[in-house]
Amino acid sequence: MKVALFLSVLFCGNATAMPQPKIESQTRWRPMAAVSQRTANGLRVAVLRQTDLPIVHLVGLVTAGSDCDPEDKPGLANAVAEMLEEGGAASYTRSTLTEALADLGGDLDVEVDQNGVRLTLSTTARHFDRALELMAALMTRPRFEGEEWTREREALISELLKERAEPERIADEVFDRVIFGDGHPYAHSPDGTEAGLRAINVADLRAFYSTHYGPRTTTLLLVGDAPRDAALRVERAFADWKSNAVPAAPPRAATPGAARLVIVDRPGATQSELRIGHVGVASSTSDYAALQLLKTVLGGSFTSRLNQNLRERHGYTYGAHARFKLFRAPGSFDASAAVRTDVTAPAVREILSELEGILKGPTREELRKGRSLLIDQLVETFGHGLLSAQFLGKLLLADLPVDHWQKALDDLDALDVAKTTLSAQRLFFPDRLVIVVVGDRKKIEKSLRALPMVKTVEFRDANGELTR
């Protein structure tokens, strides 16, 4: 929970509200930079040594995320990655892999997003070589056996259906489908769909792996008490890995659509889930530092404008938030909240008002607080090995350099109200806003239609399909 919290606030702006900083940040603090090099076969090795604890985190990063999914088989990238963790590799079966991890005292975790795969193995420093051997086996010699895939597919579908019953998940997925449009790689969740997962067979898993996994698409990130010659040991462990796979190009940028209201009917709902936003920017944006600051001011902390308005002033919600999802191609921006059904339309009105207001930029005090909060969060992130590993992994999969936050902090220091206001006008477009509301249509439709900014209304089901 805490890991996801820090990474999302710093990188993609998850909705969880953050407390105010307790002390003023030291603005000249800079995080340690990882060192990076290529092995003879093209594998990138990045190392950030942190020796305060005898723990090391090995993170395999592969640019084979859901943006590589075939249109007719959404969820394939995630299925392949899950099979690396659950399907066995080399001489390891599912059960012997579990035993090997227990012997290491290690934890293995896989995450997939639009940019790529993060396979994380955490263990004690004295088990580094054994952990490295295991990581190499998982990444270079997966088994992809039919019986294991059948079992894993059912588990993935069961989890998918459970999560798809949640209004938060429905709102997120419908919003993405609407703003990116059918057929765009970012229009579907990395988890895919039930139909997509059922269509995947073992041959698909093997073909995807062969196309997208190889030394030139992979980084091995080591964070923690790694040996000083860790890069050399990695090169030896992966020396036999041969593949023609090369990183896929980023997807095309989605064409911004018309502003509109989308209602997903959920009869009897006591709350409405709101997502209001538009196509955003890519992770490579020159406004990266200003984006992080503006997101914090607008909806990234307890004292943010959205939270103070909807929660503290009006009592519409327990929390209101803003986030940018940053991918290699332009991702999304949205403001979000879960509000009482009876105040759905007033809450939408207040969010729209705040989105208009952010175009005027932050006040000097908001600038000071936002900068302080961001730096404090970053300090704490780099004080924790696993947080550092996952944060750096996100940066690397987004094609950002390992020392990206060195420059970002310099840019943050240089921001003033005028510069941040110019950035706001490049990042927020109130005339393009898509409003997605998941709630009881009978109780919310009339008041939403009465809002002066609502010109077009459409209705979709929980899968994002148009309905009447």
N, C-alpha and C positions, 0 to 999 in steps of 0.2 A: 504494500500500500504506500509506504513512504517513498520507496524507490520510484514508483510510477508518479507520485505526486511531484517530486522535484524535477524529474525528467520532463514531464508534461508542462510544468510551469515554465521551465527554461527553454524548452525547444518547440513544443507545439501548443502550449497554452491550455492544458486541461482545465475543466471547469471548477476544480476544487479551490475554494477560497483560502487564501494564505493570511496568517496573522501579520500585524505590523512588525517591522524589525525592532528589536529591543535596544540596539545601539546603532550609532551612525557608522556606516561602512567606511572602511579604509579604501578610498577610491584608487589608490595606486597599487593595491594588491593585484597580483597577476597569478593565474593558475600555472602549475607546472605544465610544461609541454611534453607530449610524448615524442619519442624519436621513431622515425619510420624508415624502412629500407625494403628493397625488393630482393627476393632470392633468385637463383639462377633460372628457375622455371616460371618466374613471374609472380609468385605469391608475395603479397605485401605483408610485412611484419611491423606492427606498431607496439612500442613498449613504453609504459608509464610506470616507473618503479616507485613504489610506496612501501617502505620497509618498517613502518610503525607496528604492523601486525604480521605474523608469519602465515599470511593468506595470499593466495594468488587466484586471479580470475582469468580464465582463458575464454576468449570470445571469438567464435568463428563468424565472420561477417561475409555474406554472399549477396551480390547484387542480383537477386532472383526473387524479388518480391511479387506482390499481387499485380503490379503493373505489367508483369509478364504472363499473366493468366490468359489462356485462350478464351475468346468471347463466349464459347459454348460450354466451357468448363471452369467457371469461376470457383476459386478455392483450390486449384491445383498446386499453386506455389506453396500454400500452407500445408496441403496434404503431404507433399514431398518433405517439407521441413519436419513435420510431425513424425514421419516415418524414420527420419534420421535419429530421433530421440526414442521412438518406441518400437521400431521395426527390426533392430539388430543391425550389426555391421561386421564384416570380416568374420572372425570366429565367434563373435558375440551374438548370442540369441537374446531375445527380450529378457529372459530370466537371468542369464549369465551377465548381461549388461547391468542389471539391477544389483547383482552381487558385486560386480567390479566397483560400482559407485559406492556401495556400502563399505568396501575395503578401503577406498580412498577417503571415506568420510566426506564425500563430495555431493554437490547438488548440480543437477543438469536441468537446464530450462531452455525452451525455444520460444522465440517471438517472431512473428512475421508482420510486416506492414507493407505499404505500397512500395517503399524503396528497396526492401530486402529482408534477409533472414539474419537473426542473431541467435546463435547457439552458444549458450554460456555454461561453462563448467567451472565451478568454484571448489577449491580444495586447499589443503595446507601446503606450505612451501616445500616441505620435505617429500611430498608426493608429486612434485612438478613433472618429473620425467614420465611417470606412469600415467598421469593425467594427459600429458601431451600425446603419448602413444594412443590413448583411448580417443582423444579428439581427432587425431589423424585417421584412425579407423572409421569413426563415425562419418567424417566428411568425405573421405576418399573411397570407401568400400562399403556403402550401404547395401543391404541385402534385398529389399523390396520383394518380399515373398507374398504370394497370394493370400495365404491364410491370415498372415499378420495384417495385411491391408484390409481384408474383410472385417476383421475385428476393430481395427482403428477407424475405419470409415463409419461404422455404426456408432462408435464413441463420439466422433466428430459431429455426426448428424444429431445425436441426442443432445449434445451440448449446444449446438446451433439452435435447435428448436426451443430449448429452454430459454436461451438468451433472447430469442426473437419474440418471446411473449412479453418482454419488458418494454414499457412505453419509451424509455430513454433510448433503447436500441432502435426501436421503430423510427423515432424522430431522426436520429443520426443517419440511418440508412436511407430513409426517404429523402431527406435533405440532400445527401450526396448524389442520389440518383437524379434528382430534379436539376440541381445546378450544373452537374457535369454532362448529363444527357446519356441516354442508352448507348452502349457500345464503347464509352470511354472507360479506360482501365480504373479510374478513380471512382466510377459510379457504383461499384460494388465493394462490399466489405472483403478484407482478406480471407475471412472465414468461408466465403462463397455462399452457395445456396444448396438446399437439399437436392434439387435436381442436378446441379452441377457436380456435387460430390458423388451421387449415385452413378453418374455417367463416367466417372474416372475408373480406369482399370490399371493393373500393374504395368502394362506397356506404356501407358501415359506417364506414370511416375518415372519410369526409366528414361523415357524420351526427354522429359523436361529436365531431369538431372543431367543427362548427357549434353543437352543444349546450353544449360545455364550454369552448371557447376564446373569449376576448374581453377587452377592457380591464378589465372588472370582476372577472374571475377571475385576473388576471395582475399580477405584480409584476416590475419590472425592477430587479434589485439590482446596484449598481456598487460594486466594491471595488478599491481601489488608487489609482493616480495618474490619477484622472478629472479632467476640467476642472471649474473652480469653477461653471460654468454648465451642468453635465452634465444636471441635471433639465430645464432649458429645451430642451436639444438632444434629449433623449428625447421630450419632449412634441411637438416638431416632427416627429420621425421616425415617431411612432405616431399622429399627429393624424387620419389618414384611417381608422383602424381602427374599424369599427362592428360591433357584435354585441349580441344580446339575452342572451348567456350570463351567468348569475349563478352564484356558488359553490354547489355542491351541499351539502345538509345532511350532517352527519356520519352515519355508519351508526348503527343501533340498537346498544345495548350487548349483547354476547353474554351469554346466561344461563349462569352457571357450571354445569358438569355434575358428575356423580358422580366421585369418585376411582376410578381404575382403572389397570391395567397393560395396555399395548398392545405386542405383539411383532410386529415385521416380520422375517420369516425371510430370512436371507441365508446360505445354506448355504456352509460352508467359510470364513466370515469369521474372521479371527484377532483382530479387535477388535469390541467392541460400542459403538455410538453411543448415548449416553444423553441424553434430554431430559426434565427433571422440572420441572413447573410448573403454572400455572393462568392464567386470565384475569386481566389486571393492571389498570392504571389508564390514564386518558387523559392527554395531555400537559399539560392544564390543571390537573392535580392540585395541591392546596395543599401536598402533601408532596414537591414536586419536589426541593428541596435535600436533604431527608433521604433521599429515594430514591437520589439520586446517591451520597450518602455510604454508605448501607447496601449498595448494590450494590458499591461499591469494597471495603468491609470483607469482604463475603461472597465475592465472586468477580471483582473488577475489578483486581487487581494481583497481582504475584508473591507477596506476603506475605499475600494474602487467606486466609480460613479454608478455603475449598474447596481452593485450590491447595496450601496447606501440609498439609492432611489427605491428599488423594488422591495428590498427587505426592511431597511431601517425606517424609511420615511412612510411607505405605504403598507407594509406588512403583507405583500402579495405572495411572498415566497420565502423559503429558508435560505436561498442563495441564488444570485444571478451572476453570470460569468461571460467571458469573451475569450476566444482562442483563434489562432491561426494554425492550420495544419500545413506544415512545410515539407514539401516533397521536391523531387528533382524537377518536375514540371509544376506549374502553378497549382497549388492546392486550394484550400477553402478558408474563408473567414466566417465565423458565426458568433452571435450572441445567443445565450441560452438561459432558460429558467424553467422550472416546474412551478406553475401557479395554480391557485384555486380556480375551479371552473368558473365561478361567478365573476371573476375579475380578469378573465382572459383578454378581452378587448382592451381594457384600460392598461394592462401590463404590456401588451403589444405597442400601444401608443407611447408609453414611457420609454420603452427600449428604442423605438424609432427616434424619439426626441433626443436620447443620449447619443445615438449614432450621428445625428445631425450636429450635435454639440461638439463631438470629438474633432470635427473638421477645423474647429478654432484652436485646436492644440491644447496642451496642458498649461496649467498655471505654473509659476515658478515653484510653489510649494509642492505641487504634484510631481513636477520634474525631479525635485530633490528627493522626495519620498520614494518615487518609483525607481530611481537610480540606486538608492540605498538598499531597497528591498531586493532588487535583482542581484546586486553584488553579494549581499548576505546569503542569498540562496545558493549562489555559485560557490562561495567559500565553503558552505556546509557540504555541497555536492562533492567538491574535490577533497574534502576531509574524510570521505567514506569510499572505500575501495570499490564496492559493487555499484554505488551511484556513479562514480567516475567512469567505470567500465561501460555501463549502459548509456551514459550521456555521450561519451566519446564514440561509442558504437553508432548512435543515431547520427552524429555529425558525419562520420565516415561514410555511412550508407547514403547520406544526402549529398555526397560528392563535395563535402566541405573539408578543408585541411585540418589536421590534428591540432594545430595551434589557432584554430578559428576564433576562439574566445579571447585570445590575446588581442587581436585586432578589434574585435567587437567591443571590448572594454575600453580601448582607446577611442573608438567611435562614440561610445556611451559618454565618456568624459567630455567629448567635444560638443555634445548636443546642448543647444539652448532652446528657448521657447520658439524662436522663429524657425530654426531648422527642423524642429520636431513637428511644427505645424505644417510645413511644406511636405514632410513625409506623410502626415495624416491625410493630406489631400491626394497623395498618390496611392494610399492604401485602402481608403474607405469610399464607397460609392453608394450613398443612400438611394439614388435613383435606380439602382440595379437590384435592390433587395428582394430576395425570395423569402416569404414567410411560411414556414411549415408549422402547423398546429395539430398535435395528436390529442384529441379530446372528444367529448360528447357533442356531436354535430348539432343535435336538436337544441342544446342549451347555449351554443357558442356562435352558430353561423350568423344569425341575424345581427348581433352586435358587432361581429367582425366585418360583415359587409357594410356596416354603417361608417366604418372608419374612412376618413376622406382620402387616405392614400391607397386604399384598396380599389383597384380598377378591374382586375381579372381574378376569378376564383375557379379553382379546379379541385376535384376530389380524387383521392387515391386510396388504395387499400394498404394494409400493413407491409406488403411486398413492394409498394411503390407503383403498382399498376393503376392506370387511370380507371376510374369508375364514374358513375353518374351521380 
